[in-house]
Amino acid sequence: MKTVFKVLLPIVGSAFLMASCDKDDDNDTTAPIIKSATIDGNVEDIEVQAGTAMTFVVEVSDNEALGQLKLDVHDNFDGHTHKSTASISWAEVQIIELSGTDQVVTQAMNVPAEATAGPYHADILLIDAEGNEGEFVERSIMIRNGSEPGINITNPDLSGEVHASKGSTLSLEGMITDDVDLAEIYIVLEEEHEEDDHDHKSTQEELLYEMDFDLTGSADVSWDFQIDGNVNIAIPANAETGHYELTIRAEDAEGNINILSGEIHIM
């Protein structure tokens, strides 16, 4: 028996539309497994230049017979983007036919040269020949095209862990620049989450700081964290000790997005 799937939409789970077929009485109900999945050899901090190719290497296994592997890449611009009409949000789905019970799939995917810079998701899904769907794997990708805003933080040094005391103030210094009009700057300090927490959505209890700056001018090609944003984050005296993530997201009028993150250890 062979089960054939058609994928029309980049949606996890329900994107697999199973054609009707006769089932044997002793159906295989064991889901297949994605044992490992890398993009250009990485599982995190994946950056790809528009106009180049990225390579998936996925190791899969099933107890009886593998079916198909789906690679679904789509943007993760979410509600903070202005989605300029000048931007070209890239999305692509590839389906790879599988055979046997164990296989390592190496698959290249070309990133269009005109793809908008910003964060993308790669969802990797697997079904076996009986139609059982395994647990999907998600990888985060940052597409760069050379036109995204430049984020330069001079203080603190976000290349390493930053220590902040409860009751203190964390002041951000530096500039965001672009060769076109900047449209939006979003800054958030929140509890750190696991990389594979697919369904996570931040709650107010987890946010120590959140600010969305909409730049309404037509020639905002630079933005100063102190002069323009007064970004001084007050760390509550009753904040929980632990690791937090600071995320700075900048978007320009052409829809290109850049994101800079740093780890803040509150003690």
Backbone as numpy.savetxt, mean C-alpha at the origin, in Angstrom:
# Nx Ny Nz CAx CAy CAz Cx Cy Cz
-11.29 -33.02 -13.46 -12.14 -31.82 -13.46 -11.26 -30.58 -13.46
-11.69 -29.62 -14.24 -10.96 -28.37 -14.26 -11.93 -27.22 -14.01
-11.59 -26.38 -13.07 -12.42 -25.23 -12.74 -11.81 -23.98 -13.34
-12.61 -23.22 -14.08 -12.12 -22.03 -14.76 -12.74 -20.81 -14.11
-11.93 -19.78 -13.88 -12.39 -18.55 -13.26 -12.15 -17.40 -14.20
-13.07 -16.45 -14.17 -12.88 -15.18 -14.88 -12.85 -14.07 -13.86
-11.89 -13.17 -14.00 -11.75 -12.06 -13.07 -12.06 -10.77 -13.81
-13.08 -10.06 -13.34 -13.49 -8.83 -13.98 -13.18 -7.60 -13.15
-13.17 -7.72 -11.83 -12.99 -6.58 -10.95 -11.88 -6.86 -9.97
-11.08 -5.84 -9.60 -9.99 -6.03 -8.63 -10.52 -6.05 -7.21
-11.30 -7.08 -6.86 -11.87 -7.20 -5.53 -11.44 -8.53 -4.94
-10.96 -8.48 -3.70 -10.52 -9.70 -3.04 -11.70 -10.61 -2.80
-11.52 -11.90 -2.98 -12.54 -12.88 -2.65 -13.60 -12.96 -3.71
-14.52 -11.99 -3.77 -15.64 -12.06 -4.69 -15.23 -11.85 -6.14
-13.98 -11.46 -6.36 -13.52 -11.28 -7.73 -13.38 -12.60 -8.46
-13.30 -13.69 -7.75 -13.24 -15.00 -8.37 -14.66 -15.45 -8.65
-15.06 -15.52 -9.91 -16.38 -15.96 -10.30 -16.27 -17.36 -10.88
-16.80 -18.36 -10.15 -16.59 -19.75 -10.53 -17.64 -20.20 -11.52
-17.20 -20.76 -12.62 -18.12 -21.34 -13.59 -18.73 -22.60 -13.01
-19.95 -22.88 -13.45 -20.63 -24.06 -12.91 -19.96 -25.33 -13.41
-19.90 -26.32 -12.52 -19.31 -27.60 -12.88 -19.84 -28.64 -11.93
-19.79 -29.88 -12.37 -20.25 -30.98 -11.53 -19.22 -31.29 -10.48
-19.67 -31.56 -9.26 -18.80 -31.87 -8.14 -18.90 -33.35 -7.80
-17.80 -33.93 -7.50 -17.80 -35.31 -7.03 -18.29 -35.36 -5.60
-18.70 -36.52 -5.16 -19.20 -36.68 -3.79 -18.10 -36.42 -2.77
-16.88 -36.80 -3.11 -15.77 -36.63 -2.17 -14.92 -35.44 -2.58
-15.52 -34.26 -2.51 -14.83 -33.04 -2.93 -13.62 -32.75 -2.05
-12.62 -32.14 -2.67 -11.47 -31.60 -1.94 -11.90 -30.27 -1.35
-11.83 -30.13 -0.04 -12.22 -28.88 0.63 -11.03 -28.18 1.29
-9.82 -28.65 1.04 -8.63 -28.06 1.65 -8.14 -26.90 0.79
-8.00 -25.74 1.41 -7.59 -24.54 0.67 -6.11 -24.61 0.31
-5.74 -24.06 -0.83 -4.32 -23.99 -1.20 -3.60 -22.93 -0.36
-2.27 -22.93 -0.45 -1.47 -22.06 0.41 -0.48 -21.25 -0.42
-0.42 -19.95 -0.13 0.66 -19.11 -0.65 1.78 -19.16 0.38
2.85 -19.85 0.06 3.93 -20.06 1.03 4.85 -18.85 1.15
5.04 -18.12 0.06 5.84 -16.91 0.08 5.50 -16.07 -1.14
5.71 -14.77 -1.01 5.42 -13.87 -2.14 6.30 -12.63 -2.02
7.09 -12.38 -3.05 7.95 -11.20 -3.08 7.73 -10.43 -4.37
8.05 -9.13 -4.33 8.06 -8.30 -5.52 9.45 -7.68 -5.60
10.14 -7.99 -6.68 11.55 -7.57 -6.82 12.37 -8.01 -5.62
12.04 -9.17 -5.08 12.79 -9.76 -3.98 12.43 -9.24 -2.61
11.43 -8.35 -2.50 11.09 -7.73 -1.22 9.65 -8.03 -0.81
9.41 -7.98 0.49 8.06 -8.12 1.02 7.54 -6.80 1.59
8.42 -5.84 1.80 8.03 -4.52 2.27 9.01 -3.50 1.72
8.69 -2.21 1.90 9.52 -1.12 1.36 9.77 -1.31 -0.13
8.70 -1.67 -0.86 8.81 -1.94 -2.29 8.58 -0.65 -3.06
9.57 -0.24 -3.82 9.47 0.95 -4.66 9.77 0.55 -6.10
8.93 1.03 -7.03 9.08 0.71 -8.44 8.97 1.99 -9.25
9.85 2.13 -10.21 9.82 3.32 -11.07 8.85 3.10 -12.21
7.98 4.08 -12.45 7.07 4.01 -13.59 7.88 3.86 -14.88
7.36 3.03 -15.79 8.07 2.77 -17.04 9.00 1.59 -16.98
9.06 0.92 -15.83 9.88 -0.28 -15.68 8.98 -1.47 -15.33
9.59 -2.63 -15.20 8.84 -3.84 -14.85 9.17 -4.25 -13.42
8.19 -4.82 -12.74 8.43 -5.43 -11.44 8.14 -6.92 -11.56
8.85 -7.70 -10.75 8.76 -9.16 -10.87 8.21 -9.78 -9.59
7.13 -10.52 -9.75 6.55 -11.30 -8.66 7.20 -12.68 -8.64
7.54 -13.15 -7.45 7.94 -14.54 -7.25 7.06 -15.09 -6.14
6.20 -16.04 -6.50 5.20 -16.56 -5.57 5.31 -18.07 -5.50
5.48 -18.60 -4.29 5.54 -20.04 -4.08 4.20 -20.51 -3.54
3.58 -21.47 -4.23 2.24 -21.94 -3.88 2.22 -23.45 -3.73
1.21 -23.93 -2.99 1.12 -25.36 -2.73 -0.34 -25.75 -2.50
-0.68 -26.98 -2.87 -2.01 -27.53 -2.60 -1.89 -29.02 -2.35
-2.85 -29.56 -1.62 -2.78 -30.98 -1.27 -3.11 -31.88 -2.46
-3.87 -31.37 -3.46 -4.24 -32.23 -4.58 -3.85 -31.63 -5.93
-4.38 -30.46 -6.25 -4.06 -29.86 -7.55 -4.29 -28.36 -7.51
-3.29 -27.62 -7.94 -3.39 -26.16 -8.01 -4.28 -25.74 -9.18
-4.85 -24.55 -9.08 -5.72 -24.06 -10.13 -5.19 -22.81 -10.80
-5.40 -21.64 -10.17 -4.98 -20.38 -10.76 -4.44 -19.44 -9.70
-3.54 -18.57 -10.14 -3.00 -17.51 -9.30 -3.42 -16.18 -9.90
-3.91 -15.28 -9.04 -4.34 -13.96 -9.50 -3.44 -12.89 -8.91
-2.90 -12.02 -9.75 -2.13 -10.85 -9.34 -2.95 -9.62 -9.66
-3.35 -8.90 -8.63 -4.27 -7.77 -8.78 -3.60 -6.51 -8.20
-3.19 -5.60 -9.07 -2.54 -4.36 -8.65 -3.49 -3.20 -8.88
-3.66 -2.34 -7.86 -4.56 -1.19 -7.96 -4.07 -0.13 -7.00
-4.52 1.09 -7.19 -4.03 2.18 -6.36 -4.61 2.12 -4.95
-3.88 2.73 -4.03 -4.31 2.84 -2.63 -4.34 4.32 -2.25
-4.89 5.13 -3.15 -4.90 6.58 -2.94 -5.91 6.99 -1.87
-6.92 6.19 -1.62 -7.98 6.34 -0.61 -8.60 7.74 -0.61
-9.26 8.09 0.50 -10.04 9.32 0.53 -9.25 10.59 0.65
-7.92 10.50 0.77 -7.12 11.72 0.95 -6.63 12.29 -0.37
-6.99 11.65 -1.47 -6.51 12.17 -2.75 -7.55 13.04 -3.43
-7.08 14.03 -4.14 -7.97 14.89 -4.92 -8.31 14.26 -6.26
-7.57 13.24 -6.66 -7.78 12.53 -7.92 -7.94 13.50 -9.09
-6.86 14.17 -9.36 -6.85 15.14 -10.46 -7.18 14.46 -11.78
-7.82 15.21 -12.67 -8.12 14.67 -14.00 -6.85 14.43 -14.80
-5.75 15.03 -14.35 -4.47 14.83 -15.04 -3.82 13.51 -14.65
-4.29 12.90 -13.56 -3.65 11.69 -13.07 -4.16 10.46 -13.80
-3.33 9.45 -13.91 -3.69 8.18 -14.54 -3.46 7.08 -13.51
-4.54 6.69 -12.85 -4.44 5.64 -11.85 -4.32 4.30 -12.55
-3.25 3.59 -12.25 -2.97 2.33 -12.94 -3.56 1.16 -12.19
-4.17 0.24 -12.91 -4.67 -1.00 -12.33 -4.46 -2.12 -13.35
-4.09 -3.28 -12.86 -3.88 -4.42 -13.76 -4.14 -5.71 -13.01
-4.73 -6.67 -13.72 -4.97 -8.00 -13.18 -4.37 -9.02 -14.13
-3.62 -9.95 -13.59 -3.08 -11.06 -14.37 -3.50 -12.38 -13.72
-3.87 -13.35 -14.56 -4.25 -14.69 -14.10 -3.26 -15.68 -14.66
-2.68 -16.47 -13.79 -1.69 -17.47 -14.21 -2.25 -18.85 -13.96
-2.27 -19.68 -14.99 -2.72 -21.06 -14.85 -1.63 -21.88 -14.16
-2.04 -22.74 -13.22 -1.09 -23.54 -12.45 -1.31 -25.02 -12.71
-0.35 -25.81 -12.29 -0.46 -27.27 -12.42 0.31 -27.93 -11.28
-0.02 -29.18 -11.02 0.68 -29.91 -9.97 0.25 -29.47 -8.58
1.04 -29.85 -7.59 0.71 -29.51 -6.21 1.65 -28.47 -5.61
2.80 -28.25 -6.22 3.76 -27.25 -5.75 4.34 -26.53 -6.95
4.39 -25.20 -6.85 4.91 -24.44 -7.98 5.46 -23.10 -7.49
6.53 -22.65 -8.13 7.06 -21.32 -7.92 6.80 -20.52 -9.19
6.00 -19.47 -9.04 5.61 -18.65 -10.19 6.47 -17.40 -10.23
7.10 -17.14 -11.36 7.84 -15.90 -11.59 7.14 -15.16 -12.71
6.62 -13.97 -12.37 5.80 -13.25 -13.34 6.17 -11.78 -13.33
6.49 -11.23 -14.50 6.81 -9.81 -14.63 5.54 -9.02 -14.94
5.49 -7.79 -14.45 4.37 -6.89 -14.73 4.95 -5.51 -15.04
4.57 -4.97 -16.18 5.07 -3.67 -16.61 4.26 -2.54 -15.97
4.95 -1.56 -15.42 4.30 -0.37 -14.87 4.31 0.70 -15.96
3.14 1.21 -16.35 3.12 2.22 -17.42 3.95 3.45 -17.06
4.60 4.01 -18.04 5.43 5.19 -17.80 4.60 6.38 -17.33
3.31 6.41 -17.71 2.45 7.53 -17.35 1.68 7.29 -16.05
1.97 6.20 -15.34 1.25 5.90 -14.10 1.49 6.99 -13.07
0.42 7.36 -12.37 0.53 8.36 -11.32 1.37 7.83 -10.18
2.25 8.66 -9.65 3.06 8.26 -8.50 2.18 8.15 -7.27
2.51 7.17 -6.42 1.76 7.04 -5.18 1.73 5.61 -4.69
0.94 5.35 -3.64 0.87 4.02 -3.05 -0.10 3.12 -3.79
0.32 1.90 -4.02 -0.51 0.89 -4.68 -0.51 -0.38 -3.84
-1.52 -1.20 -4.04 -1.59 -2.51 -3.42 -1.48 -3.59 -4.48
-0.79 -4.65 -4.15 -0.76 -5.86 -4.97 -1.39 -6.97 -4.15
-2.57 -7.41 -4.55 -3.25 -8.52 -3.89 -2.95 -9.79 -4.66
-2.52 -10.80 -3.94 -2.13 -12.08 -4.54 -3.09 -13.14 -4.02
-3.85 -13.74 -4.93 -4.89 -14.69 -4.55 -4.66 -16.01 -5.26
-5.15 -17.08 -4.64 -4.87 -18.43 -5.12 -6.10 -19.31 -4.98
-6.41 -20.09 -6.02 -7.43 -21.12 -5.92 -6.84 -22.44 -6.40
-7.42 -23.53 -5.92 -6.98 -24.83 -6.41 -7.94 -25.31 -7.50
-7.69 -26.48 -8.05 -8.48 -26.98 -9.17 -9.93 -27.25 -8.80
-10.20 -27.43 -7.51 -11.56 -27.69 -7.04 -12.32 -26.38 -6.76
-11.61 -25.26 -6.78 -12.26 -23.98 -6.53 -12.08 -23.46 -5.13
-11.33 -24.16 -4.29 -11.06 -23.66 -2.94 -10.13 -22.45 -3.02
-10.47 -21.41 -2.29 -9.67 -20.18 -2.30 -8.83 -20.08 -1.04
-7.53 -19.89 -1.21 -6.62 -19.76 -0.07 -6.62 -18.35 0.48
-5.96 -18.16 1.61 -5.84 -16.83 2.20 -4.96 -15.96 1.32
-5.45 -14.76 1.02 -4.71 -13.90 0.11 -3.55 -13.20 0.82
-2.61 -12.74 0.02 -1.44 -11.99 0.50 -1.48 -10.62 -0.14
-1.17 -9.59 0.63 -1.16 -8.23 0.10 0.23 -7.62 0.29
0.70 -6.97 -0.75 1.97 -6.25 -0.68 1.72 -4.79 -1.04
2.39 -3.88 -0.32 2.29 -2.45 -0.58 3.43 -2.01 -1.47
3.10 -1.22 -2.48 4.08 -0.77 -3.47 4.00 0.75 -3.58
5.14 1.40 -3.65 5.19 2.84 -3.93 5.70 3.02 -5.36
4.83 3.54 -6.22 5.22 3.84 -7.59 5.76 5.27 -7.64
6.91 5.43 -8.24 7.51 6.75 -8.40 7.68 7.05 -9.89
7.44 8.31 -10.25 7.61 8.71 -11.65 8.50 9.94 -11.81
9.08 10.42 -10.70 9.96 11.58 -10.75 9.24 12.91 -10.64
7.90 12.88 -10.62 7.12 14.12 -10.52 6.40 14.25 -9.20
6.59 13.29 -8.30 5.92 13.35 -7.00 6.54 14.44 -6.13
5.79 14.97 -5.16 6.34 15.99 -4.27 7.57 15.46 -3.52
8.50 16.37 -3.23 9.67 16.02 -2.43 9.43 16.38 -0.97
9.64 15.41 -0.08 9.45 15.63 1.35 10.82 15.59 2.02
11.22 16.70 2.61 12.52 16.79 3.26 12.34 17.21 4.71
12.53 16.25 5.63 12.43 16.53 7.06 13.84 16.73 7.60
14.12 17.90 8.13 15.44 18.18 8.70 15.50 17.86 10.19
14.36 17.83 10.85 14.30 17.49 12.27 12.88 17.05 12.61
12.73 15.89 13.29 13.77 14.95 13.73 14.26 14.07 12.58
15.26 13.26 12.85 15.82 12.36 11.85 14.95 11.11 11.77
14.13 11.03 10.72 13.20 9.91 10.59 13.84 8.68 9.95
15.13 8.74 9.67 15.80 7.55 9.11 15.97 6.47 10.17
15.85 6.84 11.43 15.92 5.88 12.52 14.77 6.12 13.48
14.70 5.31 14.52 13.64 5.46 15.51 13.80 6.76 16.29
12.71 7.50 16.41 12.72 8.77 17.14 12.09 8.53 18.51
12.77 8.98 19.56 12.26 8.82 20.92 11.57 10.10 21.38
10.38 9.95 21.94 9.63 11.10 22.42 9.07 10.77 23.80
9.18 11.71 24.71 8.69 11.50 26.08 7.23 11.92 26.18
6.50 11.26 27.05 5.12 11.64 27.32 5.10 13.06 27.87
4.17 13.86 27.39 4.06 15.25 27.83 4.95 16.21 27.07
5.76 15.68 26.13 6.65 16.55 25.36 5.98 16.97 24.05
6.69 17.80 23.28 6.19 18.24 21.97 7.15 17.78 20.89
6.60 17.11 19.89 7.39 16.66 18.75 7.18 17.66 17.61
8.22 18.45 17.32 8.13 19.49 16.29 8.77 18.99 15.00
8.04 19.12 13.89 8.56 18.73 12.59 9.11 19.96 11.88
10.32 19.84 11.37 10.95 20.92 10.62 11.37 20.41 9.26
11.20 21.24 8.25 11.58 20.85 6.90 10.63 21.43 5.88
10.75 20.94 4.64 9.98 21.50 3.54 9.40 20.38 2.68
8.28 20.70 2.04 7.73 19.89 0.96 7.75 20.76 -0.29
8.30 20.23 -1.37 8.44 21.03 -2.59 7.94 20.23 -3.80
7.58 20.96 -4.83 7.15 20.33 -6.08 7.35 21.32 -7.21
7.40 20.79 -8.44 7.53 21.68 -9.59 6.17 22.12 -10.13
5.09 21.57 -9.53 3.74 22.05 -9.86 3.05 22.40 -8.54
1.83 22.82 -8.62 1.09 23.26 -7.45 0.83 22.12 -6.48
1.19 22.29 -5.20 0.85 21.33 -4.17 -0.64 21.46 -3.84
-1.31 20.33 -3.62 -2.75 20.34 -3.40 -3.14 19.99 -1.97
-2.45 19.03 -1.38 -2.87 18.56 -0.05 -1.69 17.95 0.70
-1.66 18.17 2.00 -0.67 17.55 2.88 -1.42 16.97 4.07
-1.18 15.70 4.31 -1.87 14.99 5.38 -0.82 14.39 6.31
-0.96 14.66 7.60 0.00 14.18 8.59 -0.76 13.47 9.70
-0.30 12.29 10.07 -0.96 11.53 11.14 0.09 10.81 11.97
-0.13 10.79 13.29 0.68 10.00 14.21 -0.28 9.04 14.89
-0.05 7.77 14.71 -0.99 6.76 15.21 -0.25 5.53 15.69
-0.97 4.68 16.40 -0.39 3.43 16.87 0.10 2.62 15.68
1.21 1.94 15.87 1.80 1.14 14.80 1.00 -0.13 14.63
0.82 -0.53 13.36 0.03 -1.73 13.05 0.87 -2.74 12.30
0.41 -3.98 12.35 1.12 -5.04 11.65 1.01 -4.83 10.15
2.07 -5.23 9.42 2.12 -5.05 7.97 0.99 -5.80 7.28
0.59 -6.97 7.81 -0.43 -7.78 7.14 -1.83 -7.57 7.70
-2.03 -6.46 8.40 -3.35 -6.16 8.95 -4.20 -5.53 7.83
-4.78 -6.41 6.96 -5.43 -5.94 5.74 -6.64 -5.06 6.01
-7.40 -5.38 7.06 -8.69 -4.73 7.27 -8.61 -3.57 8.24
-7.41 -3.19 8.65 -7.32 -2.17 9.70 -7.75 -0.80 9.21
-8.54 -0.15 10.06 -8.88 1.26 9.88 -8.66 1.95 11.21
-7.93 3.05 11.16 -7.58 3.74 12.40 -8.84 4.25 13.10
-8.80 4.21 14.42 -9.86 4.79 15.23 -9.33 6.03 15.92
-10.23 6.85 16.43 -9.81 8.08 17.10 -8.93 7.78 18.31
-9.18 6.64 18.96 -8.39 6.29 20.14 -6.94 6.01 19.78
-6.70 5.62 18.54 -5.35 5.27 18.13 -4.56 6.46 17.58
-5.24 7.56 17.31 -4.60 8.73 16.72 -4.12 9.69 17.80
-2.84 10.01 17.77 -2.32 11.05 18.66 -2.34 12.41 17.97
-2.28 12.40 16.65 -2.29 13.66 15.89 -2.79 13.36 14.49
-3.64 14.21 13.97 -4.11 14.10 12.59 -4.43 15.49 12.08
-3.85 15.85 10.94 -4.11 17.17 10.37 -4.08 17.05 8.84
-5.08 17.64 8.22 -5.20 17.64 6.77 -5.13 19.09 6.29
-4.06 19.42 5.56 -3.88 20.78 5.06 -4.26 20.83 3.58
-5.33 21.53 3.24 -5.71 21.74 1.85 -5.11 23.06 1.38
-4.27 22.98 0.36 -3.61 24.17 -0.17 -4.44 24.71 -1.33
-5.05 25.85 -1.11 -6.01 26.38 -2.08 -5.40 27.31 -3.11
-4.14 27.67 -2.94 -3.50 28.55 -3.92 -3.23 27.84 -5.23
-2.84 28.59 -6.23 -2.58 28.01 -7.56 -1.10 27.84 -7.85
-0.26 28.29 -6.94 1.19 28.19 -7.15 1.90 27.85 -5.84
1.35 26.87 -5.12 1.97 26.43 -3.87 3.03 25.38 -4.18
4.21 25.84 -4.53 5.27 24.90 -4.92 6.19 24.56 -3.75
5.95 25.17 -2.58 6.72 24.82 -1.39 5.85 25.02 -0.16
6.15 24.23 0.87 5.37 24.28 2.11 6.30 23.97 3.27
6.35 24.86 4.25 7.24 24.73 5.39 6.46 24.17 6.58
6.99 23.11 7.20 6.29 22.45 8.30 6.03 23.38 9.47
6.94 24.33 9.73 6.76 25.24 10.85 6.07 26.54 10.42
6.56 27.18 9.38 6.01 28.47 8.97 4.58 28.32 8.45
4.35 27.32 7.61 3.03 27.17 6.98 2.11 26.23 7.75
2.70 25.23 8.42 1.85 24.24 9.06 1.83 24.27 10.57
2.85 24.91 11.18 2.96 24.91 12.64 2.75 23.50 13.20
3.51 22.56 12.64 3.34 21.15 13.01 4.13 20.86 14.28
3.48 21.05 15.40 4.05 20.76 16.71 3.09 19.80 17.41
3.52 18.56 17.51 2.65 17.49 17.99 2.82 17.34 19.49
1.77 17.61 20.23 1.80 17.45 21.68 1.56 15.99 22.03
2.54 15.37 22.69 2.41 13.98 23.11 1.67 13.97 24.46
0.50 13.36 24.53 -0.26 13.37 25.80 0.54 12.75 26.94
0.38 13.29 28.13 1.08 12.74 29.30 0.59 11.34 29.63
-0.64 11.03 29.20 -1.21 9.71 29.49 -1.15 8.77 28.28
-0.34 9.12 27.28 -0.21 8.25 26.12 0.38 6.91 26.52
-0.03 5.87 25.82 0.50 4.54 26.10 1.94 4.44 25.61
2.78 3.82 26.42 4.15 3.56 25.99 4.14 2.59 24.83
4.95 2.87 23.83 5.00 1.95 22.69 5.45 2.63 21.42
5.33 1.89 20.32 5.78 2.37 19.02 4.60 2.90 18.22
4.82 4.08 17.65 3.81 4.75 16.84 4.40 5.04 15.46
3.51 5.23 14.49 3.97 5.54 13.14 3.54 6.95 12.75
4.53 7.73 12.32 4.28 9.07 11.79 4.27 8.97 10.27
3.17 9.42 9.66 3.05 9.37 8.20 2.79 10.76 7.66
3.59 11.14 6.67 3.44 12.43 5.98 3.14 12.13 4.52
2.02 12.62 4.07 1.55 12.32 2.71 1.31 13.63 1.98
1.95 13.78 0.83 1.81 15.02 0.06 1.33 14.68 -1.35
0.38 15.47 -1.83 -0.16 15.28 -3.18 -0.10 16.59 -3.94
0.24 16.51 -5.23 0.25 17.73 -6.03 -0.99 17.81 -6.92
-1.09 18.90 -7.68 -2.28 19.15 -8.48 -2.45 18.16 -9.63
-1.39 17.41 -9.96 -1.48 16.40 -11.00 -1.80 15.03 -10.44
-2.03 14.97 -9.14 -2.42 13.70 -8.52 -1.27 12.84 -8.05
-0.03 13.26 -8.28 1.12 12.49 -7.82 1.25 12.59 -6.31
1.52 11.45 -5.67 1.57 11.37 -4.21 2.93 10.85 -3.78
3.43 11.42 -2.69 4.63 10.91 -2.03 4.30 10.70 -0.57
4.87 9.67 0.03 4.62 9.35 1.43 5.95 9.11 2.13
6.11 9.73 3.28 7.28 9.52 4.13 6.78 9.07 5.50
7.38 7.99 6.01 6.97 7.46 7.31 8.17 7.35 8.23
7.89 7.43 9.52 8.94 7.28 10.52 8.36 6.62 11.77
9.22 5.97 12.52 8.80 5.28 13.74 9.08 6.18 14.95
8.07 6.40 15.75 8.19 7.22 16.96 7.99 6.31 18.17
8.97 6.27 19.03 8.88 5.46 20.26 8.54 6.40 21.42
7.33 6.27 21.93 6.89 7.11 23.04 7.19 6.39 24.35
7.88 7.09 25.24 8.34 6.48 26.50 7.80 7.28 27.69
